[in-house]
Amino acid sequence: MKALVFAGPGKKELREVDKPRVVKDSDAVVRLVKTTICGTDLHILGGDVPAVKEGTILGHEGIGIVEEVGAGVSNFKVGDKVIISCVTSCGKCHYCKKSLYAHCEDGGWILGHLINGTQAEYVHIPHADNSLYHIPQGISDDAAVMISDILPTGLEIGVLNGQVSPGDVVAIVGAGPIGMSALLTSQFYSPSKIIMIDLDDNRLQESKKFGATETINSRDAQAAIDKIFEMTDGRGVDVAIEAVGYPATFDICQRILSPGGRLANVGVHGKPVDLQLQDLWIRNVTISTGLVSTSTTPMLIKTLETGKIKPERLATHRYKFDDMMEAYETFANAADEHALKIIIDFQ
């Protein structure tokens, strides 16, 4: 089968590799219908995730058709159309029993990280009963792809960790797919303002279509910070969601918090940040970090069934799988290409 393989820092290759098979009774093999590229994949290629070994198939998102199941799989059968969760869960270990599936002792974020991932014609899914989801009638394929990772990540690590509440002023730093997902799902909790901050004017303009009430270009970081305080009568924001993963974007977040504010870090950081604890300790602020557990996935699927949010509108570009290298170039140059989420089609 064909697969997009990590070939070392800064290198990727489209290769012919062996098709996966069921190894354990709890496994499934899924034939991919659609996948996508995540910012985390770019961090891997940039050398920020050293646990990824050369030769690993990248990707942790997608939808597909169940091709094979182990004898112990009871929730799925061959032919079922499914969402592949970015997090693998055994459902039985210490962390799974706390709904902290991100740290499953035999799973967690392993697809495209510690085991082969979804940017291939077929993918091996451990613990299939807990790591796949049926796609209900009425949910489009593109919307279902967004359930794999970005929607639960934006909700759980951004909105819920940030404790977004009615009337809050929320700032989201980073208007990429994760930031847009936080923008969509923060509206579940009726904040009074959602301020989108980014370097890309096109993405800022797009964010208004998804519910941003204000936008700020952060090309001049200090001017952006000053603008936040001007907008909030000198108080700062109740919630700052960091959705990029760079020291500069984290710094904006920590500097715009009001007393009692919450900083929810979602971005994947490959370098240390300068934590201004000498200023923050007295301001009663809370800083949270996290890797998505996908505990909200069932709720999000039901939300998509109602049609109240339409995450498929985040898809800006579409490619066939044979054109994966071009798709990566587009995503890596998202500002120039006006790209948000890229859908890769296997059919």
N, C-alpha and C positions, 0 to 999 in steps of 0.2 A: 504494500500500500504506500501511498505518498504521505509524507509528513514534513512539517516545518521544524527543523532541529536546531537547537542551540549548539553552535560550533566553537564556543569560547567567547570571551568578552568582545563585543562589537561585531560578532560574526554569527550568521544564521544561514542555513542551507535547506533547500527543498530536496528531500532524499526519498529513495525507495527503502522501506524498512519492513520488518516482519509484522504481519497482522497480529494483534493481541488475541488472547484466548482466555477462557475462564480457567482460573487456577484453583480457587477455593469455592466452596459451595455457596458462599455469600456474594460472589462476583457476578457482574454482567459485562457484556461487550455491547457497545452502542455504535451504530453506524451514524456518523455525523450528517446532519442536514444543513445546519448553519453554525458558524462559530464567529468569533470576533477577536479583536486585539485589545489588550488592556494596557494602561499605563505601566502596570507592574511588569509586563513583558519588556517594555523599554528599559525599566530599571534593571531587569535581569541582564539584558544585552549590554547595559552600561557598567556591569560589574558590581552592582549594588547588592546583589543577592548571591553571595559566594557559595551557598549550599547547592545551587543548581550545577549539576555536572555536565561536562561536555557530552553531547549525544542525546540529551534529554529532549523529548518532544515538548514544545512550548504550548501554552494555552490552558485556561482553566474555566472557560465559559462555552456554552453551546447548547443546542438542542439536537435530538436525533431519534432514531428508531432502534428499539432494543433488538439486537441480532442474536444474542445467546444469553442464557441465564444459568447460574449454578443451581444445583438441586435444592439449596436452602433458601432461594429467593421466592418470596410469597406475594409481594405486592406488585410485581411486574411480570409480564410474559413477552415472549417474542412477538414483535409487531407493534408494541406499545410506543406511542410518541411521547418523549419525555424531555424535561428540562434537566440538564446536568448541573448540579450544585457545584460551586467552586470549592466547597468544603466537604470533605468526606467524613462521615460520622458512623462509628460502630454502634452507637446508641446504648452501650452497656458500661462503658468505663467510668471512672470517677468524674471526669470532666463532662462527659455526655449527660450524666445524670444531673448535672448542674446546668444543663442547656448551654454549656460552654464548648460547643462543637468545634470551635477553632482550635482547641487544644486536645481534641480526641487523641487518646494514647495510641491508637492504631489508624490515625487519619489526620484530620485537620486540613490545612492547605497543603496538599501534596501534589495535586494535578499540575503538571507543567512546572513543578518545583522539585519535588523529591522522587516523583514517578512521571512517566510519560503523560502528556496532557492531550488537549482537545483540538489542537491545530493539525489534525490528521484525519484520514478517511474513517478510521475506527479508533475507539478509545476503550481501555479497560477500566471499569469502575468497581473498586472494592466496596463492600458493604452497600450493595445496590439498594436494598430496601430503605435505607436511611439517607441515601445520597442522590436519589433521583426523585423527580416529581412528575406526575401525570399533567399533561397540558389540557385544560378544559376546553370544550367547544367555545368558540367566540374570541379566544385570545390569539392574536396574530403571531406568526413565527418571530417577527422582529421584536415584538413586545416580550415574548417568552425568553428570548436571548438575554434581555436586560435583567431578568429575574435571576440569572445564574450568579451574578456578582454585584453589578453596580447599584441596583436598587436596594438590596439588603445592606450593602456596605454603607451607602449614603444614609440610610435610615438608622441602622444600628450604631455605627461608629461616629456618625456626624450628629444626627438629630436626637436620637435617644441618649447617647452619651452626653450630648450637650444640654439635655433636659429642656429642649425647646418647649415653651409654654405659651398660652394665649397672651397676646400683648407684647411679647418679647421683641426686641430689636436684634435681628440675626444678621451677621456678616459672613459670607462664604468667600473665602480666598481661593480662587481657582475655578474657572468656569468651563472646565473639561467635563467629561462624562460623569465622573464621581461628584463633582461640584453641582452639576445639573441634577443629578439624582437626589442629592441633599436638598436642593432647591425644590424639587417636586414633592418630596416626602415631608419637608418641614411644614408645608402648607396643611398637612393633616392636623396641626396643632395651633393654627390661627395666630401666628406672630403678626405684630403690627407692621413691621418693615422687614424686608429681606434685601440686603444690600449685596450685590455681586461685585467682586473685585478681581480684576485680571489685567494682563498686559495686552490682550487681544480685543480690539474694539468690535470685531465681528462676533466673537463669542459673547461679549457683553450685550450686544444688540439682540442676539438670539436668546439670551437669558430672560429678556423682557417678555418674550413669547411664552416662556415657561413659568412666569409669575414673579420675577424680580421686580421690586418696587423702585429700586435705585441701582445705579451702576457707577463704578469708579474705575478708571484706568490707573494702575499702580506703577506706571513707568517711573514716576517720581514718587518713591515710597513715602517720603515725609509729607509731601503734598496730599497723598491719599489718606494718610493717617489724620492730618489736619482736617480734611474734608469730613471724615467720619465724626470727629468731635463737633464739627460745625453742624452736622445733620442731627446730632443727638443732644443738642443744648449743653455740650461740654461733658456729658456723662460717659460716653463710650457705649459699646454694645453689650447686650446681655449674653449673647452667644457668638463666639467666633469659631467657624469651622475651617480648619486647614485642610485643603483638598489637593495639594500639589506634592509636597514632600521635599522642600528645599529650605535651607536656613533663612533665606530672605522672606519667604511666605510665612514661616512660623513666627518670625520676628514681627511682622505686621500684626498677626493675630494677638500676640502677647501684649502689644502696645496699644491696642484699641479696646481692651476690656474695661468695662465699668466695674466699680466695686461690686463684689458678689457675682461677677461674670464667670462664664464657663468657656474654656478653650477645648474644643474637641478636635484632636489631631487624627486625621484620616490618611494623610499622605504617607507614602513609603519613603522613609528617609535613609539615604546611604551615607550621610555625613553627620557629624555632631552639629547641634544647634547651640546658640549662645542664650542660655536661659537667664533672664533678668530677675532672678529670685529676690535680689535685694530690693526691687521695686514691687514685686508681686506679693510677697508674703503678707504685707499689711493690708492688702486690698481684698482679702477673702475670696480669692479666685480659685477655681478648680481646673486642673488640667487632666484630660483623659486621653488615653491612647487605646488602640485596639486593632485586632484582626477580626473580620466579620465571622460570626458563628452561624449565620443564616437561620436563626431561630424565628425570624419574622417572615420567612419565605411563604408559608401557608397563608398568612394574612395578606401578603402582597399579591398572591395569586387571586385571592378573592376580590381584592381591590381592583385588579385589572379586569376581572369579570364584570364589574359594575360600570366600567368605562370612565370612572372619575379621573383617572390619570392615563395619559397616552404616551408611555415611554418610547414607543416605536418611532416617535417624531425625533428622537435623538439620533437616529440613523441617517447619516448624511451621504455616505458613500457605500457602494456595493461592488464586490469583486467575486469572480470565480476563484476556487481554491488554487487553480493552476497559476493564478496571478498574485499569489501571496506576497512575493517579494515587492511587487509594486504597491500592494496594499500597505505593507509596512512603511514604505517610503512616504506614502501619503499621510499615514498616522504620525510618523516621526516629524513631519513638517505640517502639523495640523493648522498652525496659524496661517501659513501661506495657502494651504489647500481648503481652508474653511471647513475643516473636518471635526466632527465630534465622534460619533460611534460608527465604526466600519463593520458592515455585515459581509461575512465570507460565506458564499453559497457553494454547496457541494453538488447540487443537482443541475 
